[in-house]
Amino acid sequence: MTTLFSKLSISHKLWGGFAIILALLAIVVVNTLFSLSDTKGKVDILANELQPTLIASMELMTELKDTASYLGFFLLTKEQSHKNNYHKHLAEIDVKLQALKDTPVAQKDNETQNILAQIDTLVARFKGYKTRMIQLTEDRTVNFASLGYATDNTNPINVEIVQLMSNMILSEADEEASEERKLLFTDIQDLRYTWSNVLNNIRVYVIFGDKDVLSNVQLFISGVISLNRTIATKYEGMLTFEQEESTAAFEETLPVYIKNMEKLIDLHQSDKACTNAYLIRTEIGPLLVQIDGLLNKLVTQLRKNTEAVSAELIEQTGSTTHFVTILLFIGLLVGSGIAWITTQIISKPLKIAVAAMKDIAEGEGDLTQRLNVHGNDEIAQLARGFNHFAANIQELLSQVLDSADQMSISSKDMATASSNAESSIQKQNSETEQISAAVEEISINATEIAQDAELATDKNS
């Protein structure tokens, strides 16, 4: 392995280090991509499945509550605006329910489908009360059982009794006035007044439900019975035919009225006194509670699923972060190791080579030293080149030194020869001077001879 590593070039070693770092980065990226893909799937489940279903469920709950609220407002106020809003929200329930059925969870999950099937059935039942509730609210005689019973049973008897008393009063108009008849007329008027108090107190009870007035009703009925009997006995022989028939008929009819009145009171005191309220309390209310319970069950289930997926996302994100952190830490260690190895492989040999070259450059280098050569990379090639260069310089310097020695010997020989030549030259110079002096002397003699010859010539001529 070391031999193979030493044969690699520096660029290959650097690329190898980079490849290791890139491999670690690739592992980080691949792991992150897989994690992101899984995260995207879970986010899609949250955003496109669970949350839309949860929102649709809550919207349906809100719509049901709004519908029930407007129904209650309409029952209390009978205002047309509340009735219209009740119709509007009742129709909107179908839209919200269908939207809930169309959600991905409702399409795939069997348990959700079962819950929605139950809700669908209950909603259909709730909508089935629409016509009846409107009719009950708009018709008091239908809505209030006591009013309906009074219309069918007590009111006809009351009309009959009032007619009997009217007959008694009208028949008195044909009789001659006397003190006794005035007293009779007064008692008949008292009977009519007392009876009107009976009716008024019954109406107060039916309308306001005040049970305290029932004691007044009993008191006034006792007064009616007493007055009717007083008229029949006290004024016996004075009564007209119509009055006798009326008092007798009144005596027979009053027990029937009292019986019907007691049943009317019982109806008014029962749970069914107000039919729409009774239906809301016993049927519609429990129905809405059932629907709300099923929706709450669905919402709770969806929230649990949402929390579970969210927890998985958080856990997965934490695991990915932990894994990436570990890989990055390993990458830092590997990078630091590669940097250190690179320093040892490249920088250290270069420093040695630089020191050796600097030593040579400064003129005090040891040309016999050589760099260690390992492998075949650029540093090894540089070391070989340096060693070859140093060897060449050493050989050249050796040759120069040899030449210098030879030149030194030759210089000494030349110095000796030069010294000898100088002595010869000095000797020659001395001899030359002597010759020159002789020549000069000869020249002078020749000149004198020439002059003498010239003089001799002149003399001869």
C-alpha positions in Angstrom: 0.0 0.0 0.0 2.9 2.4 0.9 4.7 1.5 -2.3 1.6 2.1 -4.3 1.0 5.4 -2.5 4.6 6.5 -3.1 4.3 5.8 -6.8 1.3 8.2 -7.1 1.9 11.8 -8.3 1.1 14.7 -6.0 -1.9 15.6 -8.1 -3.2 12.1 -7.8 -2.7 12.2 -4.1 -4.5 15.5 -3.8 -7.3 14.3 -6.0 -7.5 11.2 -3.9 -7.9 13.3 -0.8 -10.5 15.4 -2.5 -12.3 12.3 -3.6 -12.5 11.1 0.0 -14.0 14.4 1.1 -16.4 14.4 -1.9 -17.4 10.9 -1.0 -18.3 12.0 2.5 -20.2 15.0 1.2 -22.0 12.7 -1.3 -23.0 10.4 1.6 -24.3 13.5 3.5 -26.2 14.7 0.4 -27.7 11.3 -0.4 -28.8 10.8 3.2 -30.2 14.3 3.3 -32.0 13.7 0.0 -33.5 10.5 1.2 -34.5 12.2 4.5 -36.0 15.1 2.6 -37.9 12.7 0.3 -39.3 10.9 3.4 -40.0 14.3 5.0 -41.8 15.5 1.9 -44.0 12.4 2.0 -45.0 13.0 5.6 -45.5 16.7 4.9 -47.8 15.8 2.0 -49.8 13.5 4.3 -50.1 16.4 6.8 -50.8 19.1 4.3 -52.9 17.3 1.7 -54.6 14.6 3.7 -54.9 15.1 7.5 -55.2 18.8 7.6 -57.9 19.1 4.9 -59.9 16.4 6.6 -59.5 18.0 10.0 -60.5 21.4 8.6 -63.5 19.9 6.8 -64.6 18.1 10.0 -64.3 21.3 12.0 -66.2 23.3 9.3 -69.0 20.7 9.4 -69.1 21.0 13.2 -69.3 24.8 13.0 -72.0 24.6 10.3 -74.1 22.3 12.5 -73.8 24.6 15.5 -74.7 27.6 13.4 -77.8 25.8 12.0 -78.9 24.8 15.5 -78.3 28.4 16.7 -80.4 29.9 13.9 -83.1 27.4 14.6 -83.2 28.4 18.2 -83.3 32.1 17.3 -86.2 31.4 14.9 -88.1 29.4 17.6 -87.7 32.3 20.1 -88.3 35.3 17.8 -90.1 33.9 14.7 -88.2 36.4 12.6 -88.0 35.7 8.9 -84.2 36.5 8.8 -83.5 33.7 11.3 -85.7 31.3 9.3 -83.8 32.2 6.1 -80.4 31.7 7.8 -81.6 28.4 9.2 -82.5 27.2 5.7 -79.2 28.5 4.3 -77.0 26.8 6.9 -79.1 23.6 6.7 -78.4 23.4 3.0 -74.7 24.3 3.6 -74.4 21.2 5.9 -74.8 19.0 2.8 -72.0 20.9 1.1 -69.6 20.6 4.1 -70.5 16.9 4.6 -69.8 16.2 0.9 -66.5 18.1 1.1 -65.5 15.9 4.1 -66.4 12.8 2.2 -64.2 13.9 -0.7 -61.1 14.3 1.4 -58.2 11.8 0.9 -58.5 10.3 4.4 -62.3 9.7 4.0 -61.6 8.0 0.6 -59.0 5.6 2.0 -59.7 5.1 5.7 -62.4 2.5 6.5 -62.9 3.8 10.1 -63.4 7.3 8.8 -65.9 6.1 6.2 -67.9 4.3 8.9 -68.0 7.4 11.0 -69.1 9.5 8.1 -71.8 7.0 7.2 -73.2 7.4 10.7 -73.0 11.1 10.5 -74.7 11.1 7.1 -77.6 9.1 8.6 -78.0 11.4 11.6 -77.7 14.6 9.5 -80.5 13.2 7.3 -82.7 12.7 10.4 -81.8 16.2 11.6 -82.8 17.7 8.3 -86.1 15.7 8.4 -87.3 18.0 11.3 -87.1 21.1 9.1 -90.8 21.2 8.0 -92.2 20.2 11.3 -90.2 22.6 13.3 -91.2 25.5 11.1 -94.9 24.5 11.3 -94.7 24.2 15.1 -93.0 27.6 15.4 -95.5 29.4 13.1 -98.6 27.7 14.5 -98.9 28.1 18.3 -101.9 25.8 18.5 -99.9 23.0 17.0 -96.8 23.8 18.9 -98.4 24.1 22.4 -100.4 20.9 23.2 -102.4 22.8 25.8 -103.6 25.4 23.3 -104.5 22.7 20.8 -106.4 20.8 23.5 -108.1 24.1 24.6 -109.1 24.8 21.1 -110.7 21.4 20.6 -112.1 20.8 24.1 -112.2 23.6 26.6 -113.0 26.5 24.3 -116.2 25.1 22.9 -117.5 24.5 26.4 -116.4 28.0 27.4 -118.4 29.3 24.5 -121.4 27.3 25.6 -121.1 28.6 29.2 -120.7 32.2 28.1 -123.7 31.8 25.8 -125.7 30.4 28.8 -124.8 33.5 30.9 -125.6 35.8 28.0 -129.1 34.1 27.7 -129.6 34.7 31.4 -128.8 38.4 31.0 -130.8 38.9 27.9 -133.9 37.2 29.3 -133.8 39.6 32.2 -134.4 42.5 29.8 -138.0 41.5 29.3 -138.8 41.4 33.0 -140.2 44.2 35.1 -137.7 46.0 37.2 -137.8 45.3 40.9 -135.4 45.2 43.8 -135.3 41.4 43.7 -134.6 41.4 40.0 -131.9 44.0 40.4 -130.2 41.7 42.9 -130.7 38.7 40.5 -129.2 40.7 37.7 -126.3 41.7 39.9 -125.6 38.1 40.9 -125.8 37.1 37.2 -123.2 39.8 36.4 -121.0 38.6 39.3 -121.3 35.1 37.9 -120.2 36.3 34.5 -117.3 38.4 36.0 -116.2 35.5 38.2 -116.2 33.2 35.1 -114.2 35.7 33.2 -111.6 35.7 36.0 -111.4 31.9 35.7 -110.7 32.2 31.9 -108.2 35.0 32.4 -106.2 33.2 35.0 -106.1 30.0 32.9 -104.8 32.1 30.0 -102.1 33.6 32.3 -101.1 30.2 33.3 -101.0 28.9 29.8 -99.0 31.8 28.5 -96.6 32.5 31.3 -96.6 29.1 33.1 -97.2 30.8 36.5 -98.4 28.0 38.8 -99.4 30.5 41.5 -102.5 31.5 39.4 -103.8 27.9 39.6 -104.9 28.6 43.2 -106.8 31.6 41.9 -108.4 29.5 39.2 -109.7 27.0 41.9 -110.9 29.9 44.0 -112.8 31.5 41.1 -114.3 28.2 40.0 -115.6 27.6 43.6 -117.1 31.1 43.4 -118.8 30.3 40.0 -120.3 27.1 41.4 -121.5 28.9 44.5 -123.0 31.8 42.6 -124.8 29.5 40.1 -126.3 27.5 42.9 -127.2 30.7 44.8 -129.0 32.0 41.7 -130.8 28.7 41.2 -132.0 28.4 44.9 -132.3 32.0 46.1 -134.3 33.2 43.2 -136.3 30.1 42.7 -139.7 31.1 41.3 -138.3 34.4 40.0 -136.1 33.0 37.2 -137.3 33.1 33.7 -137.5 30.0 31.6 -134.2 30.8 29.9 -132.5 31.5 33.3 -133.7 28.2 34.7 -132.5 26.2 31.7 -129.2 28.1 31.8 -128.5 27.5 35.5 -129.4 23.8 35.0 -127.2 23.5 31.9 -124.4 25.4 33.6 -124.6 23.0 36.5 -124.2 20.1 34.2 -121.6 21.6 31.9 -119.3 23.1 34.5 -117.9 19.6 35.7 -117.1 18.7 32.1 -115.2 22.0 31.7 -113.4 21.5 35.0 -112.3 18.0 33.9 -111.1 19.3 30.6 -109.4 22.2 32.3 -107.5 19.9 34.7 -106.3 17.9 31.7 -105.3 21.1 30.0 -103.3 22.0 33.1 -101.7 18.6 33.1 -100.8 18.9 29.5 -99.3 22.3 30.1 -97.3 21.0 33.0 -96.0 18.0 31.1 -92.7 17.8 29.1 -94.8 18.0 25.9 -96.4 21.4 26.7 -94.2 23.1 24.1 -93.8 20.6 21.2 -90.8 22.2 19.5 -89.0 22.6 22.8 -89.9 19.0 23.6 -88.5 17.8 20.3 -85.3 19.8 20.7 -84.9 18.4 24.2 -85.7 14.8 23.5 -84.9 14.2 19.8 -83.1 17.0 18.0 -80.7 17.9 20.9 -79.6 14.2 21.5 -79.3 13.9 17.7 -76.9 16.9 17.5 -75.0 15.5 20.5 -74.5 12.2 18.6 -73.3 14.0 15.5 -71.0 16.2 17.6 -69.7 13.2 19.4 -68.9 11.4 16.1 -67.2 14.5 14.7 -65.2 14.9 17.9 -64.2 11.3 17.6 -63.1 11.9 14.0 -61.3 15.1 14.9 -59.6 13.4 17.9 -58.4 10.6 15.6 -57.2 13.1 13.0 -55.3 15.1 15.6 -53.7 12.0 17.0 -52.6 11.0 13.4 -51.4 14.6 12.9 -49.4 14.5 16.1 -48.0 11.1 15.3 -46.8 12.2 11.8 -45.5 15.5 13.3 -43.6 13.5 16.0 -42.1 11.3 13.2 -41.0 14.4 11.3 -39.4 15.9 14.4 -37.6 12.6 15.2 -36.5 12.1 11.6 -35.2 15.7 11.4 -33.3 15.2 14.6 -31.8 11.9 13.4 -30.8 13.5 10.1 -29.3 16.4 11.8 -27.4 14.1 14.2 -26.2 11.9 11.2 -25.1 14.9 9.2 -23.3 16.4 12.1 -21.4 13.2 12.7 -20.5 13.0 9.0 -19.4 16.6 9.0 -17.2 16.0 12.0 -15.7 12.9 10.4 -15.2 15.0 7.2 -13.4 17.7 9.3 -11.2 15.0 10.8 -10.5 13.4 7.4 -9.8 16.8 5.9 -7.5 17.7 8.7 -5.7 14.4 8.2 -5.4 14.9 4.5 -4.1 18.4 5.1 -1.5 17.0 7.6 -0.5 14.2 5.2 -0.3 16.6 2.4 2.0 18.8 4.5 4.2 15.9 5.3 4.3 14.6 1.7 4.8 17.9 0.0 5.8 20.7 2.4 8.5 18.8 4.4 10.5 17.5 1.4 10.2 20.9 -0.3 11.6 22.6 2.9 14.5 20.2 2.9 15.1 20.9 -0.8 14.9 24.6 -0.3 17.3 24.5 2.7 19.8 22.5 0.6 19.5 24.9 -2.3 19.8 27.9 0.0 22.9 26.4 1.5 24.4 26.0 -1.9 23.3 29.5 -3.0 24.9 31.2 0.0 28.2 29.5 -1.0 28.7 27.4 2.1 26.8 24.4 1.0 28.0 20.8 1.2 27.8 19.6 -2.3 28.2 16.0 -1.1 24.8 15.9 0.6 21.9 14.3 -1.2 18.1 14.4 -0.8 16.3 11.1 0.1 14.3 9.9 -2.9 11.1 7.9 -2.2 8.5 7.0 -4.8 8.0 8.6 -8.2 6.0 11.7 -7.5 7.0 15.2 -8.3 8.8 15.6 -5.0 10.9 12.5 -5.8 11.6 13.8 -9.2 12.6 17.2 -7.7 14.9 15.3 -5.3 16.4 13.4 -8.1 16.9 16.6 -10.1 18.5 18.3 -7.1 20.8 15.4 -6.5 21.8 15.3 -10.2 22.2 19.1 -10.1 24.3 18.9 -6.9 26.4 16.1 -8.5 27.0 18.1 -11.6 27.9 21.2 -9.6 30.2 19.0 -7.4 31.9 17.6 -10.5 32.2 21.0 -12.1 33.7 22.5 -9.0 36.1 19.5 -8.8 37.1 20.2 -12.4 37.5 23.9 -11.7 39.6 23.1 -8.7 41.8 20.8 -10.7 42.2 23.4 -13.4 42.9 26.0 -10.8 45.7 23.8 -9.4 47.2 23.4 -12.8 46.9 27.1 -13.5 48.6 27.8 -10.2 51.6 25.6 -11.3 51.6 27.1 -14.7 51.5 30.6 -13.1 54.5 29.7 -11.0 56.4 28.5 -14.0 55.4 31.5 -16.0 56.6 33.7 -13.1 60.0 32.0 -13.1 60.3 32.3 -16.8 59.2 35.9 -16.6 61.9 36.6 -14.0 64.5 35.0 -16.2 63.2 36.9 -19.2 63.4 40.1 -17.3 67.1 39.4 -16.4 67.9 38.7 -20.0 66.1 41.8 -21.1 68.0 43.9 -18.5 71.2 42.3 -19.8 70.2 43.0 -23.4 69.2 46.5 -22.5 72.7 47.0 -21.0 74.3 45.6 -24.0 72.1 47.7 -26.2 73.0 50.8 -24.4 76.7 49.9 -24.8 76.1 49.3 -28.5 74.1 52.5 -28.8 77.0 54.4 -27.2 79.4 52.9 -29.6 77.1 53.6 -32.5 76.8 57.2 -31.3 80.5 57.5 -31.0 80.9 56.0 -34.5 78.3 58.4 -35.8 80.1 61.3 -34.4 83.4 60.1 -35.9 81.6 59.6 -39.2 80.3 63.1 -39.1 83.6 64.5 -38.4 85.1 62.4 -41.2 82.4 63.7 -43.5 83.1 67.3 -42.5 86.7 66.7 -43.1 86.0 65.2 -46.5 83.8 68.1 -47.4 86.5 70.6 -46.4 89.0 68.7 -48.4 86.8 68.8 -51.4 86.3 72.5 -51.1 90.0 73.0 -50.9 90.6 70.9 -54.0 88.1 72.8 -56.0 
